[in-house]
Amino acid sequence: MTKRLEADEYVAGVRAGDRGVLARAITLVESQREDDQRLARTVVAALLPDTGRARRVGITGVPGVGKSSLIEALGTHLTKTGHRVAVLAVDPSSPRSGGSILGDKTRMTALARDPAAFVRPSPSLGALGGVARHTREALLLCEAAGFDVVLVETVGVGQSEAMVAQLVDCFLVLLLAGAGDELQGIKRGILELVDVLAITKADGENVVTANRARAEFAAALHLVRAKHAEWSAPVLTCSALTGDGIAKLWAAIEAHRAAMIAAGTFATERARQQVHWMWRAIEAGLLRRFAADPKVVAMVAELEAAVRAGSVSPDHAAGELLAAFTG
Ligand code: GDP
């Protein structure tokens, strides 16, 4: 990692919209080091008054659905109409394989070169909860740097969508026409998070199947309880290749925002998310302290071995360790 700046240098650079400093500030919030974390907290706290004004949009879908192509098309459409667009990713990389699903560097090349855009490669390996928390701080930094649209991308393969839904105002799910629901991993859980659904690659021969899929998904969505009474998720079609439907997709995201603001839900949702992240930070902090506690350290290996051997129950071992920690 390059040399750290002083807190006020990060703050001034981010506030001035300096993309280099923004990138370094995000690296700081992602750092595992305790002193970096302290510095990061100071920087984020100083910039807090400059945050909160962006459209925060989550985008999910299975690998190959066309996320990066769509983000490129949508992002370019937005920068052309005067927006400043930041793209962040929550990548459920597997710490075991070291593999990353989203993270190759060739993605979104046009947007990455666009002076009105900022594309952040996926954060390095780490527990998903931690990655999501750092993504929230990265999002705040992007807002302070003047980006008025922040797109948060994730792969639809598990818990990451639920976390991203806690970071954003509008959650967009991308689907492929023709692939079965099961194949796309469309679980009820994801449909309950969705604010806008879009069938991708609706171009050429795909247009007919895309329209059919749109009708099917619209019918399926009717069976799912709406996330909010004031908004029923529309199902759209779009093509990153031709640009068809991209403007309409953005219009739907804006309509969702307007409906939420009019109903008062926008503010209550953001407030609820703040509390959510407070508790996630408490969890992470407690776990760190717990794992570093000398009494815990002295007992944990033996208890783990006993649990592994089946001679002590997991609950009993946890109880012993927690008692040692708090006692
Ligand atoms: P991701 O894995 O979800 O990020 O998907 P990509 O954006 O990398 O796209 C996967 C593949 O679908 C690539 O080969 C793209 O060229 C193709 N693709 C993406 N968007 C479109 C589209 O709008 N129309 C067509 N025909 N192909 C597309």
Residues whose N, C-alpha, C, O or C-beta is under 5 A from the ligand:
A	BS01	GDP	V62 P63 G64 V65 G66 K67 S68 S69 L70 K201 D203 C238 S239 A240 L241
